[in-house]
Amino acid sequence: MSTDAAKRPRLPVIDIARGVAILAMATYHFCWDLWYFGFLAADVGFDPRWVFFARSILASFLFLVGVGLVLGHGEGIRWKSFWRRWLFAFGGSVAITIGTYIAFPESFVYFGVLHAIALFMLMGLPFLFLPVPVVALVALVFILPPFFFSNVLFDEKIFSWLGFWVVPPVTNDLVPVFPWFGAVLIGILVTRLGKTALLPKLATIQPTGKVPRAFAFLGRWSLPFYLVHQPILLAVIVPLSMLFGTQNALREDDFLRSCQSTCETGGTSAEMCTTYCQCGLEGLNRNELWDAVYSGVLSTEQQAQLDANNRQCSALIYPELLDAPAQ
């Protein structure tokens, strides 16, 4: 299983596919950043269509990780090359954890794409040599269980990297072992099955146009590109958001619409709901509670401030509450 044979020739079509996948991922992150900082009204973080887009990109990217493992090490593991690439992925994952902890301490990335890739590269090695039916069976073992099993134990960060949560923990990126290692195994499986008939044909495809060559270049340098694209995007978007105040404006509009709808559903008149919601908005701004409310992680003091503000706003539309004791 070990070899230091000469470097295998690359398949341009695989590099192109990897380049397309990493560019699609960067496009999603760009749209997410625009949404988060108030430039885009679409709910990129939660809209089912955006979620499907993001998961499709992730599945294709991890599938290509499996393809790359077979192409690079299917005839015998080239340990020097493997550890060099693994250290790059692992080091990048550590950098992302540190960077997001500084920028977003309440929702930092502790097991994102690069963390998963570093682990999956190690987990995938035995499956380069195990019988193909075993690879297929194990792929199903990783893919299917999350559709049928969940437990609140996995809501905790210490276990959430496995999957199976009921309510996902607060983090900007989480790629759990179940089901996503299954995508890597599918990549390994397909590549091993097509190694004799398909790969020689793919090797004959040698794109010469500028666009295919650009995608191929991006695919060869996908990990460095992944590391630098978000800092570059944020370096541009965050100052613009601060300059134009877009994040606050979008948050306020979302809050007022949601509050008005919820209040009226409870049977309160539209006019009274408008008064109540405007009061609530002023309280969030006055006490600087936006980040805490959006992250869902409030300290005891922040929760007390929020409760006091809700009582004050309720008293505006129901004056009799002014004489009621605080609970």
C-alpha positions as a Markdown table, in Angstrom:
| # | Residue | x | y | z |
|---|---|---|---|---|
| 1 | Met | 0.0 | 0.0 | 0.0 |
| 2 | Ser | 3.0 | 2.3 | 0.1 |
| 3 | Thr | 4.9 | 3.7 | -2.8 |
| 4 | Asp | 7.1 | 6.7 | -3.8 |
| 5 | Ala | 6.6 | 6.2 | -7.5 |
| 6 | Ala | 6.9 | 9.1 | -9.9 |
| 7 | Lys | 4.2 | 11.7 | -9.9 |
| 8 | Arg | 1.1 | 10.6 | -11.8 |
| 9 | Pro | -0.1 | 12.7 | -14.7 |
| 10 | Arg | -3.0 | 15.0 | -13.9 |
| 11 | Leu | -6.4 | 14.7 | -15.7 |
| 12 | Pro | -7.3 | 18.2 | -16.9 |
| 13 | Val | -11.0 | 17.4 | -16.9 |
| 14 | Ile | -10.9 | 16.6 | -13.1 |
| 15 | Asp | -9.0 | 19.8 | -12.4 |
| 16 | Ile | -11.7 | 21.7 | -14.4 |
| 17 | Ala | -14.5 | 20.0 | -12.4 |
| 18 | Arg | -12.7 | 20.9 | -9.2 |
| 19 | Gly | -12.3 | 24.5 | -10.4 |
| 20 | Val | -16.0 | 24.7 | -11.2 |
| 21 | Ala | -16.9 | 23.4 | -7.7 |
| 22 | Ile | -14.6 | 25.7 | -5.8 |
| 23 | Leu | -15.8 | 28.7 | -7.8 |
| 24 | Ala | -19.4 | 27.7 | -7.2 |
| 25 | Met | -18.6 | 27.5 | -3.5 |
| 26 | Ala | -17.0 | 30.9 | -3.5 |
| 27 | Thr | -20.1 | 32.3 | -5.3 |
| 28 | Tyr | -22.3 | 30.9 | -2.6 |
| 29 | His | -20.1 | 32.4 | 0.1 |
| 30 | Phe | -20.2 | 35.8 | -1.7 |
| 31 | Cys | -24.0 | 35.7 | -1.8 |
| 32 | Trp | -24.1 | 34.6 | 1.9 |
| 33 | Asp | -21.8 | 37.6 | 2.8 |
| 34 | Leu | -24.0 | 40.0 | 0.8 |
| 35 | Trp | -27.1 | 38.6 | 2.6 |
| 36 | Tyr | -25.5 | 38.6 | 6.1 |
| 37 | Phe | -24.3 | 42.2 | 5.7 |
| 38 | Gly | -27.5 | 43.5 | 4.3 |
| 39 | Phe | -26.8 | 44.0 | 0.6 |
| 40 | Leu | -29.0 | 41.1 | -0.5 |
| 41 | Ala | -32.6 | 40.5 | 0.7 |
| 42 | Ala | -32.8 | 36.8 | -0.3 |
| 43 | Asp | -32.5 | 34.5 | 2.8 |
| 44 | Val | -29.3 | 32.8 | 1.7 |
| 45 | Gly | -28.7 | 31.2 | 5.0 |
| 46 | Phe | -32.1 | 29.4 | 5.3 |
| 47 | Asp | -34.1 | 29.5 | 2.0 |
| 48 | Pro | -34.5 | 25.8 | 0.9 |
| 49 | Arg | -33.3 | 26.7 | -2.6 |
| 50 | Trp | -30.1 | 28.2 | -1.3 |
| 51 | Val | -29.6 | 25.4 | 1.1 |
| 52 | Phe | -29.9 | 22.9 | -1.8 |
| 53 | Phe | -27.5 | 24.9 | -3.8 |
| 54 | Ala | -24.9 | 24.9 | -1.0 |
| 55 | Arg | -25.3 | 21.2 | -0.3 |
| 56 | Ser | -25.0 | 20.3 | -3.9 |
| 57 | Ile | -21.7 | 22.2 | -4.1 |
| 58 | Leu | -20.4 | 20.5 | -1.0 |
| 59 | Ala | -21.4 | 17.1 | -2.2 |
| 60 | Ser | -19.6 | 17.6 | -5.5 |
| 61 | Phe | -16.5 | 19.0 | -3.8 |
| 62 | Leu | -16.3 | 16.0 | -1.4 |
| 63 | Phe | -17.0 | 13.6 | -4.3 |
| 64 | Leu | -13.9 | 15.1 | -6.0 |
| 65 | Val | -11.9 | 14.5 | -2.8 |
| 66 | Gly | -12.6 | 10.8 | -3.2 |
| 67 | Val | -11.7 | 11.0 | -6.9 |
| 68 | Gly | -8.4 | 12.7 | -6.1 |
| 69 | Leu | -7.5 | 10.0 | -3.5 |
| 70 | Val | -7.9 | 7.3 | -6.1 |
| 71 | Leu | -6.1 | 9.1 | -8.8 |
| 72 | Gly | -3.2 | 10.1 | -6.5 |
| 73 | His | -2.9 | 7.0 | -4.4 |
| 74 | Gly | -5.0 | 4.2 | -5.9 |
| 75 | Glu | -1.9 | 2.2 | -7.0 |
| 76 | Gly | -0.1 | 2.7 | -3.7 |
| 77 | Ile | -0.1 | 5.6 | -1.2 |
| 78 | Arg | 2.5 | 8.2 | -2.0 |
| 79 | Trp | 3.1 | 9.2 | 1.5 |
| 80 | Lys | 5.2 | 12.3 | 1.0 |
| 81 | Ser | 2.6 | 13.8 | -1.4 |
| 82 | Phe | -0.3 | 12.7 | 0.8 |
| 83 | Trp | 1.1 | 14.3 | 4.0 |
| 84 | Arg | 2.0 | 17.5 | 2.2 |
| 85 | Arg | -1.5 | 18.0 | 1.0 |
| 86 | Trp | -3.0 | 16.8 | 4.3 |
| 87 | Leu | -0.9 | 19.2 | 6.3 |
| 88 | Phe | -2.1 | 22.0 | 4.1 |
| 89 | Ala | -5.8 | 21.1 | 4.6 |
| 90 | Phe | -5.3 | 20.6 | 8.4 |
| 91 | Gly | -3.3 | 23.9 | 8.7 |
| 92 | Gly | -6.0 | 25.7 | 6.8 |
| 93 | Ser | -8.7 | 24.3 | 9.0 |
| 94 | Val | -6.8 | 25.6 | 12.1 |
| 95 | Ala | -6.4 | 29.0 | 10.5 |
| 96 | Ile | -10.1 | 29.1 | 9.8 |
| 97 | Thr | -11.1 | 28.2 | 13.3 |
| 98 | Ile | -8.8 | 30.9 | 14.7 |
| 99 | Gly | -9.9 | 33.5 | 12.2 |
| 100 | Thr | -13.6 | 32.9 | 12.7 |
| 101 | Tyr | -13.3 | 32.8 | 16.5 |
| 102 | Ile | -11.8 | 36.3 | 16.3 |
| 103 | Ala | -14.4 | 37.6 | 13.9 |
| 104 | Phe | -17.5 | 35.6 | 15.0 |
| 105 | Pro | -16.8 | 34.2 | 18.5 |
| 106 | Glu | -20.4 | 33.1 | 19.0 |
| 107 | Ser | -20.6 | 31.2 | 15.7 |
| 108 | Phe | -17.0 | 30.3 | 14.9 |
| 109 | Val | -16.1 | 27.4 | 12.6 |
| 110 | Tyr | -14.9 | 24.4 | 14.5 |
| 111 | Phe | -15.6 | 21.6 | 12.0 |
| 112 | Gly | -16.1 | 23.1 | 8.6 |
| 113 | Val | -15.2 | 22.0 | 5.0 |
| 114 | Leu | -11.4 | 21.9 | 5.5 |
| 115 | His | -11.7 | 20.2 | 8.9 |
| 116 | Ala | -13.8 | 17.5 | 7.3 |
| 117 | Ile | -11.5 | 17.2 | 4.3 |
| 118 | Ala | -8.5 | 16.7 | 6.5 |
| 119 | Leu | -10.3 | 13.9 | 8.5 |
| 120 | Phe | -11.9 | 12.4 | 5.4 |
| 121 | Met | -8.5 | 12.1 | 3.6 |
| 122 | Leu | -7.3 | 9.9 | 6.5 |
| 123 | Met | -10.5 | 7.9 | 6.7 |
| 124 | Gly | -10.6 | 7.3 | 3.0 |
| 125 | Leu | -7.2 | 5.6 | 2.6 |
| 126 | Pro | -8.3 | 2.1 | 3.5 |
| 127 | Phe | -11.1 | 2.3 | 1.0 |
| 128 | Leu | -8.7 | 2.7 | -1.8 |
| 129 | Phe | -7.8 | -1.0 | -1.4 |
| 130 | Leu | -10.9 | -2.7 | 0.2 |
| 131 | Pro | -13.2 | -4.6 | -2.1 |
| 132 | Val | -15.5 | -2.4 | -4.1 |
| 133 | Pro | -18.7 | -3.9 | -2.6 |
| 134 | Val | -17.4 | -3.1 | 0.9 |
| 135 | Val | -16.9 | 0.6 | -0.2 |
| 136 | Ala | -20.5 | 0.8 | -1.5 |
| 137 | Leu | -21.9 | -0.8 | 1.7 |
| 138 | Val | -19.9 | 1.6 | 4.0 |
| 139 | Ala | -21.0 | 4.6 | 1.9 |
| 140 | Leu | -24.6 | 3.7 | 2.6 |
| 141 | Val | -23.8 | 3.3 | 6.3 |
| 142 | Phe | -22.7 | 6.9 | 6.4 |
| 143 | Ile | -25.3 | 8.4 | 4.1 |
| 144 | Leu | -28.5 | 6.8 | 5.3 |
| 145 | Pro | -28.6 | 7.0 | 9.1 |
| 146 | Pro | -29.0 | 10.8 | 9.4 |
| 147 | Phe | -32.3 | 10.5 | 7.6 |
| 148 | Phe | -33.7 | 8.2 | 10.2 |
| 149 | Phe | -32.0 | 9.0 | 13.5 |
| 150 | Ser | -31.4 | 12.1 | 15.6 |
| 151 | Asn | -30.7 | 12.9 | 19.2 |
| 152 | Val | -30.4 | 16.0 | 21.3 |
| 153 | Leu | -27.0 | 14.8 | 22.5 |
| 154 | Phe | -25.6 | 15.7 | 19.1 |
| 155 | Asp | -26.9 | 19.3 | 19.5 |
| 156 | Glu | -23.8 | 19.9 | 21.7 |
| 157 | Lys | -20.7 | 21.1 | 19.9 |
| 158 | Ile | -18.5 | 18.4 | 21.3 |
| 159 | Phe | -20.6 | 15.8 | 19.5 |
| 160 | Ser | -22.1 | 17.8 | 16.6 |
| 161 | Trp | -19.3 | 17.1 | 14.2 |
| 162 | Leu | -20.6 | 13.5 | 14.0 |
| 163 | Gly | -24.1 | 14.7 | 12.8 |
| 164 | Phe | -27.5 | 13.4 | 14.1 |
| 165 | Trp | -28.4 | 16.7 | 15.8 |
| 166 | Val | -32.0 | 17.8 | 16.4 |
| 167 | Val | -31.2 | 21.5 | 16.4 |
| 168 | Pro | -28.0 | 22.4 | 14.6 |
| 169 | Pro | -25.5 | 24.2 | 16.8 |
| 170 | Val | -24.7 | 27.9 | 16.1 |
| 171 | Thr | -21.8 | 28.0 | 13.7 |
| 172 | Asn | -21.1 | 29.5 | 10.3 |
| 173 | Asp | -20.1 | 26.2 | 8.8 |
| 174 | Leu | -20.5 | 22.6 | 9.9 |
| 175 | Val | -19.7 | 19.5 | 7.7 |
| 176 | Pro | -20.5 | 16.4 | 9.9 |
| 177 | Val | -19.0 | 12.9 | 9.3 |
| 178 | Phe | -22.5 | 11.5 | 8.8 |
| 179 | Pro | -23.5 | 11.8 | 5.9 |
| 180 | Trp | -20.7 | 13.7 | 4.2 |
| 181 | Phe | -18.0 | 11.1 | 4.4 |
| 182 | Gly | -20.4 | 9.1 | 2.3 |
| 183 | Ala | -19.8 | 11.6 | -0.6 |
| 184 | Val | -16.1 | 10.9 | -0.4 |
| 185 | Leu | -16.7 | 7.2 | -0.6 |
| 186 | Ile | -19.0 | 7.6 | -3.6 |
| 187 | Gly | -16.2 | 9.4 | -5.3 |
| 188 | Ile | -13.8 | 6.6 | -4.5 |
| 189 | Leu | -16.3 | 4.0 | -5.6 |
| 190 | Val | -17.1 | 5.6 | -9.0 |
| 191 | Thr | -13.4 | 6.3 | -9.8 |
| 192 | Arg | -12.4 | 2.7 | -8.9 |
| 193 | Leu | -15.2 | 1.3 | -11.0 |
| 194 | Gly | -14.4 | 3.5 | -14.0 |
| 195 | Lys | -10.6 | 3.3 | -13.7 |
| 196 | Thr | -10.1 | 0.8 | -16.5 |
| 197 | Ala | -12.7 | 2.1 | -19.0 |
| 198 | Leu | -13.4 | 5.7 | -18.2 |
| 199 | Leu | -10.2 | 7.3 | -17.0 |
| 200 | Pro | -8.2 | 6.5 | -20.1 |
| 201 | Lys | -10.9 | 8.3 | -22.1 |
| 202 | Leu | -10.9 | 11.3 | -19.7 |
| 203 | Ala | -7.1 | 11.4 | -20.1 |
| 204 | Thr | -7.5 | 12.1 | -23.9 |
| 205 | Ile | -9.5 | 15.3 | -23.1 |
| 206 | Gln | -7.0 | 18.2 | -23.3 |
| 207 | Pro | -8.9 | 21.5 | -23.3 |
| 208 | Thr | -7.0 | 24.4 | -24.8 |
| 209 | Gly | -9.5 | 27.3 | -24.5 |
| 210 | Lys | -8.8 | 30.1 | -22.0 |
| 211 | Val | -11.9 | 29.4 | -19.9 |
| 212 | Pro | -11.2 | 25.7 | -19.4 |
| 213 | Arg | -7.6 | 26.4 | -18.7 |
| 214 | Ala | -8.6 | 29.0 | -16.1 |
| 215 | Phe | -10.9 | 26.5 | -14.4 |
| 216 | Ala | -8.1 | 23.8 | -14.5 |
| 217 | Phe | -5.7 | 26.3 | -12.9 |
| 218 | Leu | -8.2 | 27.1 | -10.2 |
| 219 | Gly | -8.8 | 23.4 | -9.6 |
| 220 | Arg | -5.1 | 22.7 | -9.2 |
| 221 | Trp | -4.9 | 25.5 | -6.5 |
| 222 | Ser | -8.3 | 24.9 | -5.0 |
| 223 | Leu | -7.2 | 24.7 | -1.3 |
| 224 | Pro | -5.2 | 28.0 | -1.3 |
| 225 | Phe | -8.1 | 29.6 | -3.2 |
| 226 | Tyr | -10.5 | 28.4 | -0.5 |
| 227 | Leu | -8.4 | 29.8 | 2.3 |
| 228 | Val | -8.0 | 33.3 | 0.8 |
| 229 | His | -11.4 | 33.9 | -0.9 |
| 230 | Gln | -13.4 | 34.7 | 2.2 |
| 231 | Pro | -10.9 | 37.1 | 3.8 |
| 232 | Ile | -10.8 | 39.0 | 0.5 |
| 233 | Leu | -14.6 | 39.1 | 0.2 |
| 234 | Leu | -15.0 | 40.3 | 3.8 |
| 235 | Ala | -12.3 | 42.9 | 3.4 |
| 236 | Val | -14.4 | 44.5 | 0.7 |
| 237 | Ile | -17.9 | 43.8 | 2.0 |
| 238 | Val | -17.6 | 44.7 | 5.7 |
| 239 | Pro | -16.2 | 48.2 | 5.2 |
| 240 | Leu | -18.9 | 48.9 | 2.6 |
| 241 | Ser | -21.6 | 47.6 | 5.0 |
| 242 | Met | -20.3 | 49.9 | 7.7 |
| 243 | Leu | -20.2 | 52.8 | 5.3 |
| 244 | Phe | -23.8 | 52.4 | 4.0 |
| 245 | Gly | -25.3 | 50.9 | 7.1 |
| 246 | Thr | -26.8 | 48.0 | 5.1 |
| 247 | Gln | -26.7 | 45.3 | 7.8 |
| 248 | Asn | -28.6 | 47.3 | 10.4 |
| 249 | Ala | -31.2 | 48.5 | 7.8 |
| 250 | Leu | -31.9 | 44.9 | 6.6 |
| 251 | Arg | -32.0 | 43.5 | 10.1 |
| 252 | Glu | -34.5 | 46.2 | 11.2 |
| 253 | Asp | -36.8 | 45.6 | 8.2 |
| 254 | Asp | -36.7 | 41.9 | 8.9 |
| 255 | Phe | -37.5 | 42.4 | 12.6 |
| 256 | Leu | -40.4 | 44.7 | 12.0 |
| 257 | Arg | -42.0 | 42.5 | 9.4 |
| 258 | Ser | -41.6 | 39.4 | 11.5 |
| 259 | Cys | -42.8 | 41.1 | 14.7 |
| 260 | Gln | -45.8 | 42.7 | 13.0 |
| 261 | Ser | -46.9 | 39.4 | 11.5 |
| 262 | Thr | -46.5 | 37.5 | 14.8 |
| 263 | Cys | -48.3 | 40.2 | 16.8 |
| 264 | Glu | -51.3 | 40.4 | 14.5 |
| 265 | Thr | -51.6 | 36.6 | 14.4 |
| 266 | Gly | -52.1 | 36.8 | 18.2 |
| 267 | Gly | -55.2 | 39.0 | 17.7 |
| 268 | Thr | -53.7 | 42.4 | 18.4 |
| 269 | Ser | -54.7 | 45.3 | 16.0 |
| 270 | Ala | -52.3 | 46.3 | 13.3 |
| 271 | Glu | -51.9 | 49.8 | 14.8 |
| 272 | Met | -51.1 | 48.5 | 18.3 |
| 273 | Cys | -48.6 | 46.0 | 16.8 |
| 274 | Thr | -46.8 | 48.7 | 15.0 |
| 275 | Thr | -46.4 | 50.6 | 18.2 |
| 276 | Tyr | -45.2 | 47.5 | 20.0 |
| 277 | Cys | -42.7 | 46.4 | 17.3 |
| 278 | Gln | -41.2 | 49.9 | 16.9 |
| 279 | Cys | -40.7 | 50.0 | 20.7 |
| 280 | Gly | -39.0 | 46.6 | 20.5 |
| 281 | Leu | -36.7 | 47.7 | 17.7 |
| 282 | Glu | -35.7 | 50.8 | 19.7 |
| 283 | Gly | -34.9 | 48.5 | 22.7 |
| 284 | Leu | -32.7 | 46.2 | 20.6 |
| 285 | Asn | -30.7 | 49.2 | 19.3 |
| 286 | Arg | -30.5 | 50.9 | 22.7 |
| 287 | Asn | -29.2 | 47.9 | 24.5 |
| 288 | Glu | -27.1 | 46.6 | 21.5 |
| 289 | Leu | -28.7 | 43.2 | 21.5 |
| 290 | Trp | -28.7 | 42.5 | 17.8 |
| 291 | Asp | -25.8 | 40.1 | 17.7 |
| 292 | Ala | -26.9 | 38.2 | 20.7 |
| 293 | Val | -30.5 | 37.8 | 19.4 |
| 294 | Tyr | -29.4 | 36.8 | 15.9 |
| 295 | Ser | -26.9 | 34.2 | 17.2 |
| 296 | Gly | -29.4 | 32.9 | 19.8 |
| 297 | Val | -26.8 | 33.0 | 22.5 |
| 298 | Leu | -27.8 | 35.5 | 25.2 |
| 299 | Ser | -26.1 | 36.1 | 28.5 |
| 300 | Thr | -28.2 | 36.3 | 31.7 |
| 301 | Glu | -27.8 | 40.1 | 31.7 |
| 302 | Gln | -28.8 | 40.3 | 28.0 |
| 303 | Gln | -31.9 | 38.1 | 28.5 |
| 304 | Ala | -32.9 | 40.3 | 31.5 |
| 305 | Gln | -32.6 | 43.4 | 29.3 |
| 306 | Leu | -34.6 | 41.8 | 26.5 |
| 307 | Asp | -37.4 | 40.7 | 29.0 |
| 308 | Ala | -37.5 | 44.2 | 30.5 |
| 309 | Asn | -37.8 | 45.8 | 27.1 |
| 310 | Asn | -40.6 | 43.4 | 26.1 |
| 311 | Arg | -42.5 | 44.3 | 29.3 |
| 312 | Gln | -42.0 | 48.0 | 28.6 |
| 313 | Cys | -43.3 | 47.6 | 25.1 |
| 314 | Ser | -46.3 | 45.5 | 26.1 |
| 315 | Ala | -47.2 | 48.3 | 28.6 |
| 316 | Leu | -47.4 | 50.8 | 25.8 |
| 317 | Ile | -50.4 | 48.9 | 24.2 |
| 318 | Tyr | -51.8 | 47.4 | 27.4 |
| 319 | Pro | -51.3 | 50.2 | 30.1 |
| 320 | Glu | -52.8 | 48.0 | 32.8 |
| 321 | Leu | -49.5 | 46.0 | 32.6 |
| 322 | Leu | -47.7 | 49.0 | 34.2 |
| 323 | Asp | -49.1 | 48.1 | 37.6 |
| 324 | Ala | -48.4 | 44.4 | 37.2 |
| 325 | Pro | -45.3 | 43.1 | 39.2 |
| 326 | Ala | -42.3 | 42.0 | 37.1 |
| 327 | Gln | -42.1 | 38.2 | 36.8 |
